[in-house]
């Protein structure tokens, strides 16, 4: 268990590592400690801001917004290679994540794929937001990347952690994609490469120059991000709108933003959850189908018994399918009710491995 560093201890560690910092006025007392505990801390987490403009991004991370009060991190990685400090304690950056991932960080072992959001990450992680749109087109500057490595290494060194205590937001919470995007000079943001660069920095004396593995040019990574087998991706989507189920008809259900549950090429395990309201005793059945976009002629599964609407007028059903999709082939879901009914809630959870 690690006690969080005080504001002065953080500042000392960052300066010792050779990082250029800018102290936002009030950063030492700007925190969310009134909403939950701060610590014990177990690692550091890297994000992108989904914004542009250094000054406006720092202000956003300091203040937050109506849907997410600030501070939104501890440091903000500016394009000029300076990290702006906006908080020294609990911040709204990690959200809820996977307890299995937290155990792996604590034990400094290989990270599992996150598939739950059951653990408060704001309590246990320092957070760095790097100014970047996160659209996989906006480029991180070399200075930004180097500053992020120094920031992570400084905190790891202060706590006696290795690079295995460094994770990306996408490695903590299902459905997150940050950090991602190209880096100036070539390559793209890879957490495997980033950890290798933190490890190299930790092998130097604090304040030393760039580590042997040059983090400013990740085109020749010391550690490959992609393992020799395809990576399984966790997908969670929900659609709040309602769909009417006319009696006795199979109706296509929108369970993802583009209507299709998944599109190939991939293999998958998918479960769709839906709440159906209607007359008590109404039976609901489901079926999946593969739709080749070229022909538009679906290949239908056998019907799956979804259940019966209960005395309270609702049915919470779940239907699972595993299989594979070719390129330009989609997986879709249809529901059928014996009497008129309405689908009021849809959630899709899937594990997919791209072919």
VENBEL-V646170 format. One record per residue. N is the residue number from 1. SS is DSSP state (H for helix, E for strand, C for the rest). PHI is phi in whole degrees, -180 to 180 (* if undefined). NEAR is the number of other ideal C-beta (glycine too) atoms within 10 Angstrom. Layout:
N;SS;PHI;NEAR  N;SS;PHI;NEAR
This chain:
1;C;*;7  2;E;-114;16  3;C;-76;11  4;C;-59;19  5;C;-70;21  6;C;-71;12  7;H;-58;18  8;H;-68;10  9;H;-67;14  10;H;-62;25  11;H;-61;19  12;H;-63;14  13;H;-65;20  14;H;-66;23  15;H;-64;14  16;H;-62;14  17;C;-78;24  18;C;91;19  19;C;-83;22  20;C;-85;14  21;E;-125;19  22;E;-125;16  23;E;-93;12  24;C;-69;19  25;C;-54;7  26;C;90;11  27;C;-63;23  28;C;-66;17  29;C;-113;10  30;C;-85;19  31;C;-158;20  32;C;-116;20  33;H;-62;13  34;H;-75;6  35;H;-102;13  36;C;168;10  37;C;-71;12  38;C;-116;19  39;C;103;15  40;C;-67;12  41;E;-95;19  42;C;-129;22  43;E;-178;26  44;E;-124;26  45;E;-127;30  46;E;-108;27  47;E;-134;25  48;E;-116;25  49;C;-80;24  50;C;59;16  51;C;-153;19  52;C;-130;12  53;C;90;13  54;H;-63;19  55;H;-64;10  56;H;-68;12  57;H;-69;23  58;H;-64;25  59;H;-62;17  60;H;-62;21  61;H;-69;29  62;H;-75;22  63;H;-93;13  64;E;76;16  65;E;-146;9  66;C;-61;5  67;C;-86;5  68;E;-146;11  69;E;-64;12  70;C;-81;20  71;C;-75;27  72;C;-102;24  73;C;-177;27  74;C;-102;29  75;E;-134;32  76;E;-121;30  77;E;-83;32  78;C;-75;22  79;C;-65;19  80;C;-86;13  81;C;86;17  82;C;-99;19  83;E;-101;25  84;E;-86;23  85;E;-89;25  86;C;-123;28  87;C;-160;31  88;C;-120;23  89;C;-140;22  90;C;-60;22  91;C;-138;27  92;C;-86;19  93;C;-125;24  94;C;-90;24  95;C;66;15  96;E;-87;15  97;E;-140;26  98;C;-89;23  99;H;-64;14  100;H;-67;16  101;H;-66;22  102;H;-61;22  103;H;-62;13  104;H;-66;18  105;H;-65;23  106;H;-60;17  107;H;-84;10  108;C;53;13  109;C;-118;10  110;C;-58;8  111;C;-81;17  112;C;-79;12  113;C;-72;14  114;C;-70;22  115;C;-135;14  116;C;-140;14  117;C;-133;17  118;C;-124;10  119;E;-136;19  120;E;-71;17  121;C;-85;23  122;C;-62;21  123;C;-75;19  124;C;-112;24  125;E;-129;27  126;E;-75;28  127;E;-129;24  128;E;-118;25  129;E;-101;32  130;E;-99;28  131;C;-65;27  132;C;-169;29  133;C;-69;14  134;C;72;18  135;C;-94;11  136;C;70;12  137;C;-123;9  138;C;-63;16  139;C;-100;15  140;E;-75;26  141;C;-75;20  142;H;-59;17  143;H;-63;17  144;H;-61;25  145;H;-64;26  146;H;-62;22  147;H;-63;28  148;H;-64;28  149;H;-62;29  150;H;-64;26  151;H;-60;28  152;H;-65;29  153;H;-64;29  154;H;-61;29  155;H;-71;26  156;H;-63;24  157;H;-63;17  158;H;-64;18  159;H;-97;18  160;C;77;8  161;C;-90;23  162;C;-95;13  163;H;-64;22  164;H;-72;19  165;H;-90;24  166;E;-108;29  167;E;-136;27  168;E;-93;23  169;H;-56;25  170;H;-67;20  171;H;-92;21  172;C;-108;26  173;C;-125;23  174;C;-57;18  175;C;91;13  176;C;-83;19  177;C;-122;14  178;C;-93;21  179;C;-90;27  180;C;-151;20  181;C;128;19  182;E;-72;16  183;E;-115;22  184;C;-52;15  185;C;100;15  186;C;121;10  187;C;86;18  188;E;-135;16  189;C;-69;24  190;C;-121;20  191;H;-67;19  192;H;-63;15  193;H;-67;23  194;H;-61;25  195;H;-64;24  196;H;-62;22  197;H;-72;31  198;H;-66;30  199;H;-60;20  200;H;-64;19  201;H;-66;26  202;H;-66;19  203;C;-79;13  204;C;-97;15  205;C;-77;8  206;C;-55;16  207;C;86;12  208;C;-73;11  209;C;-71;7  210;C;-54;17  211;C;-69;21  212;C;-53;10  213;C;-86;20  214;C;-71;16  215;C;-71;22  216;C;-79;17  217;C;-137;16  218;H;-82;25  219;H;-76;11  220;H;-125;10  221;C;-64;16  222;C;-75;16  223;C;-129;15  224;C;-75;11  225;C;-70;17  226;C;-89;9  227;C;-73;9  228;C;-70;5  229;C;-113;7  230;C;-60;13  231;C;-84;11  232;E;-84;16  233;E;-104;16  234;E;-98;18  235;E;-124;16  236;E;-133;13  237;E;-136;16  238;E;-137;13  239;E;-130;18  240;C;-82;7  241;C;-68;9  242;C;-98;12  243;E;-126;18  244;E;-88;10  245;E;-108;24  246;C;-64;12  247;E;-55;13  248;C;76;10  249;C;-118;11  250;C;-75;18  251;E;-123;15  252;E;-66;15  253;E;-108;20  254;C;-81;17  255;C;-117;26  256;C;-150;23  257;C;-61;10  258;C;-103;10  259;C;76;13  260;C;-68;19  261;C;-66;25  262;E;-146;22  263;E;-131;17  264;C;-80;22  265;C;-86;13  266;E;-170;22  267;E;-111;16  268;E;-159;21  269;E;-129;14  270;E;-130;22  271;E;-127;15  272;E;-106;24  273;E;-110;16  274;E;-147;24  275;E;-106;15  276;E;-114;25  277;E;-112;17  278;E;176;22  279;C;-70;13  280;C;-53;13  281;C;93;11  282;C;-70;21  283;E;-90;16  284;E;-122;24  285;E;-121;18  286;E;-132;22  287;E;-154;19  288;E;-91;21  289;E;-149;17  290;E;-91;20  291;E;-119;20  292;E;-70;16  293;C;-66;12  294;C;-68;9  295;C;-102;8  296;C;71;7  297;C;-105;9  298;E;-75;17  299;E;-104;10  300;E;-93;13  301;C;-78;17  302;C;-66;7  303;C;-59;12  304;E;-113;17  305;E;-69;11  306;E;-86;21  307;E;126;16  308;E;-123;15  309;C;-61;23  310;C;-81;12  311;C;-59;7  312;C;-84;8  313;C;85;13  314;E;-131;15  315;E;-137;22  316;E;-102;12  317;E;-114;20  318;E;-141;14  319;E;-133;21  320;E;-117;13  321;E;-147;21  322;E;-125;11  323;E;171;15  324;E;-143;15  325;E;-126;22  326;C;-80;11  327;C;-60;12  328;C;59;12  329;E;-131;21  330;E;-117;19  331;E;-105;26  332;E;-132;20  333;E;-127;27  334;E;-124;19  335;E;-122;26  336;E;-137;19  337;E;-119;26  338;C;-69;17  339;C;-131;16  340;C;-52;14  341;E;-149;26  342;E;-137;13  343;E;-94;25  344;E;-109;14  345;E;-152;16  346;E;-134;22  347;E;-136;16  348;E;-114;21  349;E;-126;19  350;E;-147;24  351;E;-115;17  352;E;-126;23  353;E;-121;15  354;E;-67;12  355;C;-76;12
